[in-house]
Amino acid sequence: MSQGQPPKPHMDKYFDLEPITIGEVLETAAVSVGDTPIESSDADAIQAAERRASCGDEGESGGLGDTAQAAASFNATAAQNVHKTNISDVLRNAASKLPHDKAVTCEDAEAVKGAELRGRLETVVRPGGVADTMSKAAKVNLQD
């Protein structure tokens, strides 16, 4: 750096972002795996995320979790994928549908992961799904 030039500003000054919220995570999952038909494990993860956003309250009847469970039940009996409800159908604009929202924590991510895994035959969460995205958001929030 030559004399007379001001020092370069620290990059953190330009990336001072707010923590990622549960509503944002749900909307991200709607984009990343949105064309996937919703299954009961996805609905369980959505319901757990909604509960965590509400700080443990059961949430409103007819909320995202209930909608997700109804869609998963419908999909379980639908004959063809073209008639099934996709994840994006439930999670589109999710943040505005949550009665409460909060920043994702590691505890939130673990609770949602546990809920999703209880309903899955596989021993890993859906890549890009709700639990996977919650885990990534929690890690990002820890760095802030």
N, C-alpha and C positions, 0 to 999 in steps of 0.2 A: 504494500500500500504506500503510495507516495505521499509526501508532505502536503497538507492542505486539503486532502480528501477526508470527508467525515467517515467514521467507522461504519461498517455495514451493520444494519439493524439485525438483531437476533431474530431468527425465523419464527420462534414461538409467538412473537408479537403479531404475526400475520395468521397464525393458526390457533388462535385462542377461541376454541369452539365450545359450545355448550355440550354437556354430557348427552349421550344417545338415550332416548327414552324407549320405553316398552312399545308405545304406539308407533314410533319410527321403525322399530324392529319388525313389528307385524306388517307394516307397509312394505318394508324391504323384502320380507319373505313372500309377500304377494307378487312382487316383481320377479324374484329369483326362481321360485317354483310355482308360480301362479297358474300355469297350464296343467298342473298335476291334479287329478281328482283327489278331493280331500278324504282322508281315511280317519278311522277312530283315533289313531295315535296323534294325528295332526290336530284333531279336535281337542284331545286331552291337553296337548301343549298350548293351544290357544286359550283354553279355559284356565289353565294354570297361569299363563301370562296375564290374562285379564284379572285374575284373583290377586296376583302380585302387584299389578298396577293400582289396585284398589286397597293395597296394604292389608290383604287378608280378608276383606269383606267378600261376601259371596257374589257381589255384583248384582246388576239388575237382571230381572227375568227378561228373556228375549235379547240379551246382550250378545256380544261376539261369541262367547263360549257356547251359549245355547244354540245360536245359529249354526255354529260349526258342528255341534253334536247332531243336530237335525239333518244337516247336509251329509254327514258321514253315515248316518243311519239310512238315508235315502240312497246314497251311493252303494251301500252294501247290497241293496236289492235291485239296483238298476242293471239292466242286461248289457248295455253297451256304454263305452266311455263317452260317446257323444251326448248321452243323456245325463251324465254325472255332473255334479257341482264341483267346480274347481276351487282351489285354495284362494285364488284371486277374487272369485265371486264373493267370498266371505270377508277377506281382509282388505279389499279395496277401501281406501280412506279410513283405515282402522283407527288412527289416532283421534279422529273427530268423533268416532263412535264409542270411545272409552269414556265412562263417566269421570275417571281419574287417570292420571298418567304420572310416571316418575322415571327418573334415571335408572338404567339397568345396573344391578349390582351382581356380584359373583353368586350371592345367595339366590337371587332371582333366576339366574341362568341355570344353576344346579337344580332348582325346584322344577323348572320347565323341562329340563333334560330328563329328569326322573319321570315326570308325567308322560313324556313322549315315549320313552323306552319301555314303560310298563305295557304300552299298547302295541308295540312293534314285535314282529317275529325276529327281525335282525337285531343285533346287539349294538348297533350304531344309530345315531340320529340321522334323519334325512338331510343330506348335504344341501345347504342353502335354505333349509326349512326354519321353522320358528326356533327350535332349541339350538340349532347350529348358529343361527344369526344372533341369538341372545348371548351365547358364549363369546362370540367375537366382539359384540358390543360391550360386554362386561370388561373384556381385556382392554379395549380402547378407553373405556371410562376410567380404568385404573391408572392409565398413563397420564390422564389429565390432572 
